[in-house]
Amino acid sequence: MSFSSKKINVITLGCSKNVVDSEKLMAQLQHGGYTLLHDSDDSSARTIIINTCGFIGDAKEESINTILDFAEAKKRGEIDKLFVFGCLSERYKSELQAELGSEVDEFFGVNNIEDILRTLGVQHKNKLIGERLLSTPPHYAYLKVSEGCNWGCSYCAIPLIRGKHVSTPIEDLVAEAQLLAAKGVKEIMLIAQDLTYYGLDIYGKRRLADLLTELCKIDGIAWLRLHYAYPTQFPLDVLEVMRRNPKICKYLDIPFQHVNDNVLQQMRRGNTRQQSYELMRAIRTQIPDVALRTTLIVGHPGEDEAAFAELLDFVREVRFERLGVFTYSEEEGTYGAKHLKDEIPQEEKQRRADILMKLQAGISASLNQEKVGKTFRTIIDRKEGEYHIGRTEHDSPEVDGEVLIKSETPLTLGEFYSVKITSADEFDLYGEV
């Protein structure tokens, strides 16, 4: 197949795991002679590849709208080729082909990178496994340690899309992290559908602590950050490794989703209210200065007012540094869609979400005020207007608060500075070097 341009624009939608998939595809395409753009407005790219998300309703809608926008651009003759892959395409390939097959040249699933390359006339290079063309700022990157998930939570379609949990061997992840460090990456964020399950499938036991220990040995890596640490059967040896290794950020993204026993059972989460509180106490005791991020779901079948009140009490007591809230949405094919009744009106779900976020806003503002006058090691991500924008070890890019420093101070992007916090608002901190 021949193309009128060797320039490709890859559009990535959804989560950081999709970002990694796009980066690995782009590295192979670049080696095959293409010029790559990522999420670019540059109209000179005549071939578009969209990496879609199919997780929840809003994400699916965004993916579909993006496909439609580029399909219209193709009709107007502004692009020549349009390809779609990723989660939405994996799950709804036949439906998408029926509706959009005349404008989209081909649809691919989540594990079809070699097929995409073949269609574009590029031979897949095994020697490039682990190589990525980074789309993030050059000083940080994501490291996907596994694929898929074994839990089968009531609301989640990920196992239907990505399949069962498959860990990547430690030596392969270390090699990939070494490649990233050689490119100048200083901060690595470990990601997975379930980070704490890591290793159980290939080693017979959970080995996240061992992986962290090996990654800490890599020269050039200054920060390691943990995302998506499933709370059920949390490997407590991870806390000891975090406590004694200064390279591991005192930060833990641990999605509890709920705390009421009946709702947790309906969700098929595999843990209880008591276990959730015990885990929180263990984390806060062993790592007193840890920043905890969680996500919660309101309006799940079985969540009555008493259950919601329990959730509010949980947030008040734990005082999460970061918190995101979703309203339950029934996803076809999931356990919830097949076996549970989605009887709570959307207006009530949103009311509960608003109450929860108002509570969290007050907690976040209070915790930020406690940082005023203190000094934090801060990495600089970018310059925006009159400010340099940075983050402490307690902040992950894209999802958390930031540190704003007046740009009259000459600072280098990707470097670390000691920043004294001079003021704070609900989400962000303001400081000076």
N, C-alpha and C positions, 0 to 999 in steps of 0.2 A: 504494500500500500504506500502510495506517495502522498506527500503533503506539501502545500504551498509555502509553508513556513516551518522553520526549525525552532520556533519559539513557542513554549507552552506555558500557560498560566494555570497553576494548580490552586483551586479554591478549597479550603479546608473548613468544614463545619463541625460543630460538636465539641467533644472533649479533647483533652491532651493526648489521649491514646490515639485518636485520629491524626493529631499533629505528627506523632512519630511515624505512623503509617505513610503519611504524605512525604515526610522527609526521606524515608527509605526509598520510596518510589522515585523521588526527584533525583536522588544520588545515582540510581541506575539509569535514568533518562539522560542525565548530564553526561555520564560515561558513554552513553550511546550517541552523543553528538548534538543533543538538544540544548538550547538555552532555556533556563527555567526562571519563571516568575512565580511568586506566591501571594495569593490574595491581592493581586495588583490591579490598578485601574488602567494600566498601560494597554492601549488598544492595539498595539502592534502584534500581540500574541494572537495567532489565527487558530490555535488549538486550545480548547478548554477542557480540563479534567476536574470534576467536582467530586470531592470526598464527602459523602453525606452522613447525616446522623439520623437514627431511627428510634431513639430512646423513648421520648415522651411526645405528646401531641404538639407542643410548641416547636420542638426541634424538628419534628417531621414536617410541620408547616413551613418552617424556614428553608428546609432542604428542597421541598417541592417548589416554593416560590423562586428559589435561586435557579433551579433547573428551568423553570418557565421563563425567567428573565433571559437566560442565555439562549434558550430555544428561540425566543423572539429575535435576539441579536443575530442568530444564524439565519432566520428568515429574511432579515434585512441585509444579509450578505456581509455582516461585520466580522463574523468568524466562519471558519471552514469546517471544523470538526468539533464535536461535543461528545465527551465521554463521561459516564457517571459510575462511581463505585462507592464502596463503604456500606454502612449499616442499613440505610434505607433501601439501597439497591439489593442487598443480600436478602432482606426480608420481603420486599414487595416487587421483585424483579418482573414477574409476569404481568402484574397490574400496571407497572410503569411502562413496560414495553407496549402494552395495549393502548395506553393513553398518549405516550410521548415518543413511541418508536419511530415516527416519521421524522422527528427533529433530532433525537439523540442517536448518535451513530452506534453506540453499544453500551450495554449495562454490564457491570462486573460486581461480584460480591466482595466481602472483606478480605478474603484470602486469595484473590486472583491477580496479584501484582504481576506474576509472570505472564499471564494472559494479556494484561494491558500492554506490557513491554512488547510481546510478540505482535500485537495488533499495530503497534507503532514502529515495528521493524527493528526492535532492540533486543539483543540477546542478553538474557539474565546472567549476571556475573556472580558466581559464588564467592569470589574473592572480595566482593563488595558487601557481603553480609556483615551487618553492624555499622557500615558506612551510612552517613546521612548528610543531606544538604540542609543545614539548619535554617529554620524559618523564624526561630526565636532570636532575641539579641544574642550576640556571640558569647556572652559570659555565662549564660545558663541554658540548660537543656533538660528534656525529660528522658527517663530511662524506663522503658516498659519491661517489667521483669517476668510477666506471664500474660497469657491470653485466656479468655473465657472465665467461667465461674460455675461452681458445683452446687451453690446453695438453693437456687430456685425460689427466691423470695416471691411472694404473691403478686407483687406489682411490677416485677422486673422482666423485661423481654431479652436482657443480655444473653442468657444461656441459649435462647432460641436463635440469636443472631451470631454469637461468637463461639458457642459450643461449651464444652467442659473445660475445666481449668487445666492449662498446660504451662508448666514452669520452664523458663529458659535456664540452662545450666549456669552455675556460678562462673565458671571459667569464660563462658561466652559473654556474660554481662560485664565481667571485669575487663575483657578485651575491648568491648564497645565503649566502656567508660574511659579506658586509656586513650582510645581514638578521640573521644570528645575532649579530654584534657589536653591532648596534643594540639587541638584546634583553638585552645584558649578558654575552654569552658571551665568556670570556677565553681559553679553551683549545679548540682544534679538533683532532680526531683524524681524519686522512685514512684512509679505508678503501676497500677494493675486494677483489674476488677475487684480483686481481694488480695491485698498485699500480704496479710498475715498468714494466708494459706501457702505462701511460697515454699516450694520444696517438697511438700507432702506427697505429691504425685510421682516425683522422680527419685527422691531420697528416702521416702518412707517416714519422714518427720519434717516438721516446720523448721526452715533454716534461714529465715530472714536475718536473724542475729549474725549468723556466719557470713552471709552475703555482705552485710553492713561492715563487718570487721575487715573483710577483704577490700572493699571499696575505700575504706579509710586509709589504706596503705598507698593509694595512688597519688603521686606527686602532682600538684597543681589544682587538685580538687580541694576547695576550702569549705564548702557546705554540702551536706547531704540532707535531703528533706523527704519526709514520709507522707504519702498521700494514699487515701482509700484503704485504711487499715481496718478491716472488718473486726468488730468487737468480740464476736463469738469465738471462744477458745483462743483468745489473744495470747500469743507466746510471750510470757513475762520476761524471758531472758533478753528480749529486745530492749526493755527498759534499762537493764544493767549496761548494755552496750551503749545506749544513748547517754547514760549518765557519765560514763567514763571516757567517751570519745568527743572531744571538743569540735570535731568536724561535723558531727551530726547535730543539726539544728534542734533546739529545744522546741519542737513543733510537731504536732501529731494530728493528722486529719483522720478522724474516726467516726464514721457515719452510724449513729445510733438509731435513727429513724423514729423510734418511740421508746417509751419506758413502761407503759401499762402492760401487765402480763397478758391480758386477753388480746389486746391489739398485737403484741409481739407474736403471740401464737397464731393469730389470723394472718399476720405477715409472713409466717414461717421463717422467723429470724434465728431461731435456735438458741436464744438466750432469754433471761428473765430480768425483771426489775432489780432483784437483789444482786444478780451478777453484774448488771450495769453499774450500780452504785459501788460495788466492791472493786470493779476495775477502775473506776474513776478515783477511788481513794488510793489504790495502789499507784496509779500514775502520778497523782498530785503529791504523794508521799515521797516517791523515789526521785521525781523531777519537779521540785516545787516551782521552778520558773518556766515550766512548759506552757506553750500557747496551744490551746485545744480548739480545733475546728470540727464542727459536726454538721450533718444535715438531718432534718426532721420532716416527717410527712404528717400532715393533718387531714382529717376527713376520711381516713381509711375505714372500710367496713369494720364495725365493732367499736369505733371510737365514740362513746357517748360523752356527755359533759363531764362526768367524773373522771373518765380516762384522759380527757383533755386537761382537766385541772391537775392531774398527776404529771402530765408533760410540762405544764407551766412550773410546777414545784421543782421538777428536775432541773430545768433551766435556771431557776432562781438559785438553787443550791450549788450546782456545779459552776455556774458563771463562766460559760464558754467564752473564750476570747473572740471566736468567729463562729457564725451560725447562719445556715441557709435553710429556708423553709419551702417545701413543695406542697401543693394541694394534690390529693390523690386523684389520679386519672386511670380509668380502666383501659388496660392495654390488651388488645386482642391476642389470644393464644396463651396468655399467662394464667396461672392458677387462680388469681383473683377474678379474672374475666369469666372463667369456667365455673367457679364454685362459690363465689361471694356476690352479694347484692350491693351494688353501689347506690345506696339509698340516701346519702347525705347530700342535700342540694349544694350546688356550686357556690351559691351566695354564702351559705353557712361555712363551707370550707374556707372561703376567702376571708370571712370574718375571723375565724380562728387563726389563720395565717397572719392577719394584720395585728391581732392581739399579741401573738408570739413575737413578731418582729418589733413591735413597740417595746415590749419587755426587753428584748435583746439590745435594742438601740440604747436604752438607759444603762444596761450593763456594760456595753461597749464604751460608751462615753465615760463612765466611771473608771473603767480599767485604763483607758487612755489618759485620763487626768492624773492617775497614779504614776505615769511615766514622766510627767513634766519635772524637769530638773535633773533627770537621770541621763546618763550617756550610754549610747548603744553603738556597736559596730554596725555600719550601714553600707550596703552596696548600692552603687548608683546605676539605675537602669536607663534613664533617658533625661533629656532636657525638654521642658514644656513651658513655653511662655517665659515668665520671669523666675521659674523654679527649676532646680534639678530635682528629679524624682528618684528616691531611693527606698530601700526596704531593710528592716532589721531581720534577724534570724526568725522572728516571730511572724513574718509576713511572706506569703507565697505570691508570686506574680499573677496578675490578672484577677485573682479572687479575693485578696485581702487588702487591708489599708496600706498606706504609703507614708513615707517621710518626705516632706517638702522643705527644700533648702533654697534660700534666695540665690539666684544664679550669678550674682555679683561675685560670689566666691568661686574661683576657678577650680573645677572638679573634672575628673576624667571618668568617662563612662566605663562601667565594669570594674572599677576600683573600689576598695574598702576605705571608709573613713570613720573616725570616732565623731559621732554627732550628739550634741547635747540638745535634749528636747526642751523647747522654750514655751510651747503651747500645744493644745490638742483640741480636736472636735470629736464628733461622734465616731468618725471613721479614720481620720488621718492625723498624723503628727506633724508638727512644724519644728524645725531645729536649725542649729548652726554648727559648723565644723569647729 
